[in-house]
Amino acid sequence: MDSALKSMIENMPEKTGKSLDEWKNILRTKAFNKHSEALNFLKKEHGVTHGFANTIVALFRDGGESPEDHVENQYKGKESLIPIYEKLLEVVRDFGPDVQISPKKTTVSLVRKKQFALIKPATKTRIDLGLKLREKEPAGRLEGSGPFGTMCTHRVRLEAVNQVDAELRSWLEAAYEEAN
C-alpha cells in the first residue's frame, strides 16, 4: 500500500472521528448509486473533508481491492512505465505532507484540498498526466486536457523518466498551489 494512503488510513480516526471500517459500516446503511452521492453524504452529513471522504468512498466501492491492487492492475503489461509513475510520486511528495495519493481502478488522483493532477497509464508506452492549471494556456507539450475532459485542464504525455523534468515539476507545483 502506498505510504501516503497508509498514513491517511492510520490518521483517519483522529482526523474524522472514526476508523475506515466504521465509515464503511455507515455507508452500508445507505444506498448510493454514484460515488459523488456517497462523497457528498460524508461531507454534508458527517463533516468529513473531501480528501478523506473520497478515500473512504473509493475504498468502500472497490469491493475489497486495495489501492495497491489498483496500481498493480493499471501497470500490468505496462511495467516499463512504472519508473515514470514512481518519479511523479517522488516529485509531488516533496510539495508537502498534505499531498494525498489516491489510486482508483484506472487512474491515480493527486489531491491537496482538491484534485490537482491525475496519472493514467494511457498505452503500453505512455503515461498521460492530467493537470488542473486555470491560468495557463496550452502550449508545446502542455496540451489541452484531451481525454481527461473537465477533470483536468491540461495533459502532458510522458514516455520516459527524463521527461519528468524541471518544467514538468513547475507545472505540477503550480497545480498543487492552486488546489489550496
URTASUL-V583125 format. One record per residue. N is the residue number from 1. RES is the residue in three letters. SS is DSSP state (H for helix, E for strand, C for the rest). Layout:
n->N res->RES ss->SS
n->N res->RES ss->SS
//
This chain:
n->1 res->MET ss->C
n->2 res->ASP ss->C
n->3 res->SER ss->H
n->4 res->ALA ss->H
n->5 res->LEU ss->H
n->6 res->LYS ss->H
n->7 res->SER ss->H
n->8 res->MET ss->H
n->9 res->ILE ss->H
n->10 res->GLU ss->H
n->11 res->ASN ss->H
n->12 res->MET ss->H
n->13 res->PRO ss->H
n->14 res->GLU ss->H
n->15 res->LYS ss->H
n->16 res->THR ss->H
n->17 res->GLY ss->C
n->18 res->LYS ss->C
n->19 res->SER ss->C
n->20 res->LEU ss->H
n->21 res->ASP ss->H
n->22 res->GLU ss->H
n->23 res->TRP ss->H
n->24 res->LYS ss->H
n->25 res->ASN ss->H
n->26 res->ILE ss->H
n->27 res->LEU ss->H
n->28 res->ARG ss->H
n->29 res->THR ss->C
n->30 res->LYS ss->C
n->31 res->ALA ss->C
n->32 res->PHE ss->C
n->33 res->ASN ss->C
n->34 res->LYS ss->C
n->35 res->HIS ss->H
n->36 res->SER ss->H
n->37 res->GLU ss->H
n->38 res->ALA ss->H
n->39 res->LEU ss->H
n->40 res->ASN ss->H
n->41 res->PHE ss->H
n->42 res->LEU ss->H
n->43 res->LYS ss->H
n->44 res->LYS ss->H
n->45 res->GLU ss->H
n->46 res->HIS ss->H
n->47 res->GLY ss->C
n->48 res->VAL ss->C
n->49 res->THR ss->C
n->50 res->HIS ss->H
n->51 res->GLY ss->H
n->52 res->PHE ss->H
n->53 res->ALA ss->H
n->54 res->ASN ss->H
n->55 res->THR ss->H
n->56 res->ILE ss->H
n->57 res->VAL ss->H
n->58 res->ALA ss->H
n->59 res->LEU ss->H
n->60 res->PHE ss->H
n->61 res->ARG ss->H
n->62 res->ASP ss->C
n->63 res->GLY ss->C
n->64 res->GLY ss->C
n->65 res->GLU ss->C
n->66 res->SER ss->C
n->67 res->PRO ss->H
n->68 res->GLU ss->H
n->69 res->ASP ss->H
n->70 res->HIS ss->H
n->71 res->VAL ss->H
n->72 res->GLU ss->H
n->73 res->ASN ss->H
n->74 res->GLN ss->H
n->75 res->TYR ss->C
n->76 res->LYS ss->C
n->77 res->GLY ss->C
n->78 res->LYS ss->C
n->79 res->GLU ss->H
n->80 res->SER ss->H
n->81 res->LEU ss->H
n->82 res->ILE ss->H
n->83 res->PRO ss->H
n->84 res->ILE ss->H
n->85 res->TYR ss->H
n->86 res->GLU ss->H
n->87 res->LYS ss->H
n->88 res->LEU ss->H
n->89 res->LEU ss->H
n->90 res->GLU ss->H
n->91 res->VAL ss->H
n->92 res->VAL ss->H
n->93 res->ARG ss->H
n->94 res->ASP ss->C
n->95 res->PHE ss->C
n->96 res->GLY ss->C
n->97 res->PRO ss->C
n->98 res->ASP ss->C
n->99 res->VAL ss->C
n->100 res->GLN ss->E
n->101 res->ILE ss->E
n->102 res->SER ss->E
n->103 res->PRO ss->E
n->104 res->LYS ss->C
n->105 res->LYS ss->C
n->106 res->THR ss->C
n->107 res->THR ss->C
n->108 res->VAL ss->E
n->109 res->SER ss->E
n->110 res->LEU ss->E
n->111 res->VAL ss->E
n->112 res->ARG ss->C
n->113 res->LYS ss->C
n->114 res->LYS ss->C
n->115 res->GLN ss->E
n->116 res->PHE ss->E
n->117 res->ALA ss->E
n->118 res->LEU ss->E
n->119 res->ILE ss->E
n->120 res->LYS ss->E
n->121 res->PRO ss->E
n->122 res->ALA ss->E
n->123 res->THR ss->E
n->124 res->LYS ss->C
n->125 res->THR ss->C
n->126 res->ARG ss->E
n->127 res->ILE ss->E
n->128 res->ASP ss->E
n->129 res->LEU ss->E
n->130 res->GLY ss->E
n->131 res->LEU ss->E
n->132 res->LYS ss->C
n->133 res->LEU ss->C
n->134 res->ARG ss->C
n->135 res->GLU ss->C
n->136 res->LYS ss->C
n->137 res->GLU ss->C
n->138 res->PRO ss->C
n->139 res->ALA ss->E
n->140 res->GLY ss->C
n->141 res->ARG ss->C
n->142 res->LEU ss->E
n->143 res->GLU ss->E
n->144 res->GLY ss->E
n->145 res->SER ss->C
n->146 res->GLY ss->H
n->147 res->PRO ss->H
n->148 res->PHE ss->H
n->149 res->GLY ss->H
n->150 res->THR ss->H
n->151 res->MET ss->H
n->152 res->CYS ss->C
n->153 res->THR ss->C
n->154 res->HIS ss->E
n->155 res->ARG ss->E
n->156 res->VAL ss->E
n->157 res->ARG ss->E
n->158 res->LEU ss->E
n->159 res->GLU ss->C
n->160 res->ALA ss->C
n->161 res->VAL ss->H
n->162 res->ASN ss->H
n->163 res->GLN ss->H
n->164 res->VAL ss->C
n->165 res->ASP ss->C
n->166 res->ALA ss->H
n->167 res->GLU ss->H
n->168 res->LEU ss->H
n->169 res->ARG ss->H
n->170 res->SER ss->H
n->171 res->TRP ss->H
n->172 res->LEU ss->H
n->173 res->GLU ss->H
n->174 res->ALA ss->H
n->175 res->ALA ss->H
n->176 res->TYR ss->H
n->177 res->GLU ss->H
n->178 res->GLU ss->H
n->179 res->ALA ss->C
n->180 res->ASN ss->C
//
